[in-house]
Amino acid sequence: MGTQSTLELQAIIKDLCARAGWSQKMLARWIYLEENEIDDEDDMRRFEERFKKELTRPKTDPKRLIQYLDTMRQIPVIEKADVVIPKYYSTNKLDKELEKALSEISKDISSKFK
């Protein structure tokens, strides 16, 4: 079973993708183009498949998912769609009760923007 933050981040990415009206493949292409200077079609196809798997595997590294969200913030189409991307992610470095409270506050604020 995956960590709570992995499952939450996967759900956030999928939700944002759906609200932007994109397929996961389309989002993967945008992320690939934002993160890579050279546009190689074969590499892009491999990344699309890896991206889709990372959004379903419960053991995907949360740091990678956070990187995807950070990249999504830079995509002009996402900015223009006025899609709110939640910013707070649990670091597991603070007291568990404080982490839980901050996460709940972030979720509450994000849900008000939907």
C-alpha positions as CSV (number, residue, x, y, z in Angstrom):
1,M,0.0,0.0,0.0
2,G,1.3,3.5,-0.8
3,T,1.9,6.3,1.5
4,Q,-0.9,8.7,2.2
5,S,1.0,11.6,0.5
6,T,1.6,9.5,-2.6
7,L,-2.1,8.7,-2.9
8,E,-3.1,12.3,-2.3
9,L,-0.6,13.7,-4.8
10,Q,-1.7,11.2,-7.4
11,A,-5.3,12.2,-6.9
12,I,-4.5,15.9,-7.1
13,I,-2.6,15.5,-10.4
14,K,-5.4,13.4,-11.9
15,D,-8.0,15.9,-10.7
16,L,-6.1,18.9,-12.1
17,C,-5.6,17.0,-15.4
18,A,-9.4,16.4,-15.6
19,R,-10.3,19.9,-14.7
20,A,-8.0,21.3,-17.4
21,G,-9.7,19.0,-19.8
22,W,-6.6,17.0,-20.7
23,S,-5.8,13.4,-20.9
24,Q,-2.9,12.0,-18.9
25,K,-1.0,11.5,-22.1
26,M,-1.4,15.2,-23.0
27,L,-0.3,16.3,-19.6
28,A,2.7,13.9,-19.8
29,R,3.7,15.5,-23.1
30,W,3.5,19.0,-21.6
31,I,5.5,18.0,-18.6
32,Y,8.1,16.3,-20.8
33,L,8.4,19.4,-23.0
34,E,8.8,21.6,-19.9
35,E,11.5,19.4,-18.3
36,N,13.5,18.5,-21.4
37,E,15.4,20.7,-23.8
38,I,15.5,18.1,-26.6
39,D,12.2,16.9,-28.0
40,D,12.7,13.2,-28.8
41,E,9.5,11.5,-29.9
42,D,10.6,8.0,-28.6
43,D,11.7,9.4,-25.2
44,M,8.4,11.3,-25.0
45,R,6.4,8.1,-25.6
46,R,8.4,6.3,-22.9
47,F,7.8,9.2,-20.5
48,E,4.0,9.1,-21.3
49,E,3.9,5.5,-20.3
50,R,6.0,6.0,-17.2
51,F,3.9,9.0,-16.1
52,K,0.7,7.1,-16.4
53,K,2.2,4.2,-14.3
54,E,3.5,6.7,-11.7
55,L,-0.1,8.0,-11.3
56,T,-1.4,4.5,-10.4
57,R,1.5,2.8,-8.5
58,P,1.1,3.2,-4.8
59,K,4.8,3.3,-4.2
60,T,5.6,6.2,-6.5
61,D,8.1,8.6,-4.9
62,P,6.1,11.6,-3.6
63,K,9.1,13.8,-4.5
64,R,8.6,13.0,-8.1
65,L,4.9,13.7,-7.9
66,I,5.6,17.1,-6.3
67,Q,8.1,17.8,-9.1
68,Y,5.3,17.1,-11.6
69,L,3.0,19.6,-9.7
70,D,5.7,22.2,-9.7
71,T,6.1,21.8,-13.5
72,M,2.4,21.9,-14.0
73,R,2.4,25.4,-12.3
74,Q,4.6,26.6,-15.1
75,I,2.5,25.4,-18.0
76,P,0.7,28.5,-19.5
77,V,-2.5,26.6,-20.3
78,I,-2.9,25.5,-16.7
79,E,-2.3,29.1,-15.6
80,K,-4.9,30.4,-18.0
81,A,-7.5,27.8,-17.0
82,D,-7.4,29.3,-13.4
83,V,-6.8,25.9,-12.0
84,V,-5.7,26.1,-8.4
85,I,-2.8,23.7,-7.6
86,P,-2.6,23.0,-3.8
87,K,0.8,24.0,-2.5
88,Y,1.1,22.3,1.0
89,Y,2.5,18.8,1.0
90,S,3.3,16.8,4.1
91,T,7.0,16.7,4.8
92,N,6.8,14.3,7.8
93,K,9.3,16.5,9.6
94,L,6.8,18.4,11.7
95,D,4.7,17.0,14.5
96,K,2.2,14.6,13.1
97,E,-0.8,16.6,14.5
98,L,0.6,19.8,13.0
99,E,1.2,18.1,9.6
100,K,-2.4,16.8,9.7
101,A,-3.8,20.2,10.6
102,L,-1.9,22.0,7.8
103,S,-2.9,19.4,5.3
104,E,-6.5,19.7,6.3
105,I,-6.4,23.5,6.0
106,S,-4.8,23.2,2.5
107,K,-7.5,20.7,1.4
108,D,-10.2,23.0,2.8
109,I,-8.9,26.0,0.9
110,S,-8.4,24.1,-2.3
111,S,-11.9,22.7,-2.2
112,K,-13.4,26.2,-1.8
113,F,-11.7,27.1,-5.1
114,K,-13.1,24.1,-7.1
